[in-house]
Amino acid sequence: MIEIPTFADARGTLSVLEWAGNLPFIPGRFYFIRGAPKNARRAGHAHWEESEAVWAISGVFTLLTDDGCVRNEWHLDRPDRLLLIPPAVWHELYDFEPGAICAVLASHRHSLKDYCSDHSQFLRIVGNHPPSNPLP
């Protein structure tokens, strides 16, 4: 989890994210997801080279991570925290609350060659370790 420096006063709250100061990479891409229904599942893949920093700019959603050994669920609900997903980590987004906005800073430009969208193949490649924390 990466904390975004945040400053609040009577005028509101300002959060500042500096590439070199807060992230372990210079973003090559930014995208966001909005209007996802509660039952939607997004992502469902791993990247071989790309890292991503994911955060809830607004609202709440759940992010599952799986590195082949450990599975975790993260409830992202704060715009001043990013979750860093390194390469070779399977991830899925779900349980979007109404009004949730998921923003992502990615270390690389989009490349289909960098995606693994088959979870069984992913597990074979990373070593097929049984998850220590089985989740949905």
C-alpha positions as CSV (number, residue, x, y, z in Angstrom):
1,M,0.0,0.0,0.0
2,I,1.3,3.4,-0.9
3,E,0.1,6.5,1.1
4,I,-0.5,9.6,-1.0
5,P,0.5,12.8,0.8
6,T,-2.7,14.6,1.7
7,F,-3.3,18.1,3.1
8,A,-6.6,19.3,4.5
9,D,-7.9,22.7,5.5
10,A,-11.1,24.7,5.4
11,R,-10.8,24.8,1.5
12,G,-10.9,21.1,1.2
13,T,-8.4,18.2,0.8
14,L,-5.5,18.2,-1.6
15,S,-3.7,14.9,-2.4
16,V,-0.4,15.0,-4.3
17,L,1.2,12.1,-6.2
18,E,4.7,12.7,-7.5
19,W,6.0,10.0,-9.9
20,A,9.6,10.0,-8.6
21,G,8.6,10.5,-4.9
22,N,5.7,8.2,-4.5
23,L,5.8,5.5,-7.2
24,P,8.5,2.9,-8.0
25,F,8.0,3.6,-11.7
26,I,7.2,6.4,-14.1
27,P,3.7,5.8,-15.4
28,G,3.4,4.9,-19.1
29,R,-0.4,4.8,-19.0
30,F,-3.3,6.1,-16.9
31,Y,-6.8,4.7,-17.1
32,F,-9.9,4.6,-14.9
33,I,-13.1,2.5,-14.6
34,R,-16.4,4.0,-13.7
35,G,-20.0,2.9,-13.9
36,A,-19.2,-0.7,-13.2
37,P,-22.3,-2.6,-11.9
38,K,-22.0,-4.4,-8.5
39,N,-21.8,-7.8,-10.1
40,A,-19.1,-6.8,-12.7
41,R,-15.7,-8.5,-12.6
42,R,-12.8,-6.6,-14.2
43,A,-9.2,-7.4,-14.9
44,G,-8.8,-11.2,-14.5
45,H,-5.2,-11.3,-15.7
46,A,-1.6,-10.9,-14.8
47,H,1.1,-8.8,-16.4
48,W,4.6,-10.2,-17.0
49,E,6.5,-6.9,-17.0
50,E,4.0,-4.2,-16.1
51,S,3.5,-2.9,-12.5
52,E,0.2,-1.1,-11.6
53,A,-0.8,1.3,-8.9
54,V,-4.6,0.9,-8.3
55,W,-6.8,3.1,-6.1
56,A,-10.3,4.1,-5.4
57,I,-10.6,7.7,-6.4
58,S,-14.2,7.5,-5.3
59,G,-16.3,4.9,-3.6
60,V,-15.4,1.3,-2.8
61,F,-14.5,-1.9,-4.7
62,T,-12.6,-5.1,-3.9
63,L,-9.3,-6.2,-5.5
64,L,-8.1,-9.8,-5.4
65,T,-4.3,-10.5,-5.8
66,D,-2.8,-13.9,-6.3
67,D,0.9,-14.4,-6.7
68,G,0.6,-18.2,-7.1
69,C,1.3,-18.7,-3.3
70,V,-0.8,-16.1,-1.5
71,R,-4.2,-14.8,-2.3
72,N,-5.5,-11.6,-0.7
73,E,-8.6,-9.4,-0.9
74,W,-8.2,-5.7,-0.6
75,H,-11.1,-3.4,0.0
76,L,-10.1,-0.2,-1.6
77,D,-12.0,2.7,-0.2
78,R,-9.6,5.6,0.3
79,P,-8.4,8.1,-2.4
80,D,-5.2,8.7,-0.5
81,R,-3.9,5.1,-0.8
82,L,-2.7,3.1,-3.8
83,L,-2.2,-0.6,-4.0
84,L,0.9,-1.5,-5.9
85,I,0.6,-4.7,-8.0
86,P,4.0,-5.9,-9.2
87,P,4.5,-8.0,-12.3
88,A,3.4,-11.7,-12.2
89,V,0.5,-11.1,-9.8
90,W,-3.0,-12.1,-10.9
91,H,-5.6,-9.5,-10.1
92,E,-9.3,-9.1,-10.3
93,L,-11.6,-6.2,-9.4
94,Y,-15.2,-6.7,-8.2
95,D,-17.9,-5.7,-5.7
96,F,-18.1,-2.2,-7.1
97,E,-20.3,0.1,-5.0
98,P,-22.4,2.6,-7.0
99,G,-20.3,5.6,-7.9
100,A,-17.0,3.8,-7.5
101,I,-14.2,5.0,-9.6
102,C,-11.1,2.8,-10.0
103,A,-8.0,4.6,-11.3
104,V,-4.8,2.9,-12.4
105,L,-1.3,4.1,-13.1
106,A,0.6,1.5,-15.2
107,S,4.3,1.3,-15.7
108,H,4.1,0.4,-19.4
109,R,2.0,1.3,-22.4
110,H,-0.6,-1.3,-23.3
111,S,0.8,-4.5,-24.9
112,L,-1.2,-7.7,-25.4
113,K,2.0,-9.7,-25.2
114,D,2.3,-8.6,-21.5
115,Y,-1.0,-10.2,-20.5
116,C,-1.8,-13.6,-19.1
117,S,-5.6,-14.0,-19.1
118,D,-5.7,-17.8,-18.2
119,H,-5.4,-18.4,-14.5
120,S,-4.4,-22.1,-14.9
121,Q,-1.6,-21.1,-17.3
122,F,-0.6,-18.3,-14.9
123,L,-0.3,-20.9,-12.0
124,R,1.7,-23.3,-14.2
125,I,4.2,-20.5,-15.1
126,V,4.7,-19.1,-11.6
127,G,5.1,-22.6,-10.1
128,N,1.5,-23.7,-9.4
129,H,1.8,-23.3,-5.7
130,P,-1.5,-23.9,-3.9
131,P,-3.0,-20.7,-2.6
132,S,-2.4,-20.2,1.1
133,N,-5.6,-18.2,1.5
134,P,-8.3,-19.6,-0.9
135,L,-10.7,-16.8,-1.8
136,P,-13.6,-16.6,-4.4
